[in-house]
């Protein structure tokens, strides 16, 4: 049995989010939330919300025990890029890519 939670279109680059995901991959849900509470990174709030959502899905929809849950898979993929332009000298422009990501969390019972 497994429970899945996804969040799409998060306005943080996937590279920054993956640094946070590497901290909690394979850990118990309670331990992972404790690690995230003491981490000072930009993607921590979104990842902790996602883990709580996956745990709630497991408990409420699949009748799993809350104290036996662990993070089996968690990964971030690229989302759509917002293309913006910055004016530069002599009438030219530089492009700016504002990246987004999709994050997926799979929770299983030990």
C-alpha positions as CSV (number, residue, x, y, z in Angstrom):
1,X,0.0,0.0,0.0
2,X,1.2,3.5,-0.8
3,X,-0.2,7.0,-0.7
4,X,0.8,9.7,-3.2
5,X,0.7,13.5,-3.0
6,X,1.7,15.9,-5.8
7,X,2.1,19.7,-6.0
8,X,2.6,21.3,-9.4
9,X,3.9,24.7,-10.5
10,X,5.9,25.6,-7.4
11,X,7.8,28.9,-8.1
12,X,11.1,27.5,-6.9
13,X,13.8,26.1,-9.1
14,X,14.0,22.3,-9.1
15,X,17.7,22.4,-8.2
16,X,17.0,24.2,-4.9
17,X,14.1,21.9,-4.1
18,X,16.2,18.8,-4.7
19,X,18.7,19.9,-2.0
20,X,15.8,19.8,0.5
21,X,14.4,16.5,-0.8
22,X,17.8,14.8,-0.4
23,X,17.6,15.5,3.3
24,X,14.4,13.6,3.9
25,X,14.4,10.8,1.3
26,X,13.9,7.3,3.0
27,X,13.2,8.8,6.5
28,X,10.2,8.3,8.7
29,X,7.5,11.0,8.3
30,X,7.9,12.3,11.9
31,X,11.7,12.4,11.6
32,X,11.5,14.1,8.2
33,X,9.2,16.8,9.5
34,X,11.6,17.4,12.4
35,X,14.5,17.8,10.0
36,X,12.6,20.2,7.8
37,X,11.6,22.3,10.9
38,X,15.3,23.0,11.6
39,X,16.4,23.5,8.0
40,X,16.9,27.0,6.5
41,X,16.2,26.6,2.8
42,X,13.8,28.1,0.4
43,X,11.8,24.9,-0.4
44,X,11.2,23.7,3.1
45,X,7.6,25.0,3.5
46,X,6.3,23.5,0.3
47,X,8.0,20.1,1.0
48,X,6.7,19.9,4.5
49,X,3.2,20.7,3.4
50,X,3.5,18.0,0.7
51,X,4.7,15.4,3.2
52,X,1.9,16.2,5.6
53,X,-0.6,15.8,2.8
54,X,0.8,12.5,1.7
55,X,0.7,11.2,5.3
56,X,-2.9,12.5,5.7
57,X,-3.9,10.6,2.4
58,X,-2.3,7.4,3.8
59,X,-4.1,7.7,7.1
60,X,-7.5,8.8,5.9
61,X,-7.9,7.1,2.5
62,X,-5.8,3.9,2.9
63,X,-6.2,3.3,6.7
64,X,-2.5,3.0,7.3
65,X,-0.9,3.5,10.8
66,X,0.4,7.0,11.2
67,X,3.5,6.0,13.3
68,X,4.7,3.4,10.7
69,X,4.8,5.7,7.7
70,X,8.1,6.5,5.8
71,X,8.9,8.4,2.7
72,X,9.5,5.8,0.0
73,X,10.0,8.2,-2.9
74,X,10.2,11.9,-3.2
75,X,11.4,13.8,-6.3
76,X,11.1,17.1,-8.2
77,X,10.8,17.5,-11.9
78,X,10.9,20.6,-14.2
79,X,7.7,22.6,-14.6
80,X,7.0,25.3,-17.2
81,X,9.4,28.1,-17.4
82,X,8.2,31.7,-17.3
83,X,10.2,33.7,-19.9
84,X,10.8,37.4,-19.0
85,X,13.1,40.0,-20.6
86,X,15.3,42.7,-19.0
87,X,16.2,45.8,-21.0
88,X,19.9,46.3,-21.6
89,X,22.1,48.8,-23.2
90,X,21.7,50.1,-26.8
91,X,18.1,48.9,-27.2
92,X,18.8,45.2,-26.6
93,X,17.3,42.8,-24.1
94,X,18.5,39.8,-22.0
95,X,16.2,36.9,-21.3
96,X,15.4,35.7,-17.8
97,X,14.0,32.2,-17.2
98,X,11.9,31.9,-14.0
99,X,11.8,28.2,-13.4
100,X,9.0,26.2,-11.7
101,X,8.9,22.6,-10.6
102,X,6.5,19.7,-9.8
103,X,7.1,17.7,-6.6
104,X,5.8,14.2,-5.9
105,X,5.9,12.3,-2.6
106,X,5.1,8.6,-2.1
107,X,4.5,7.4,1.4
108,X,4.5,3.7,2.4
109,X,4.0,1.7,5.6
110,X,6.9,-0.2,7.2
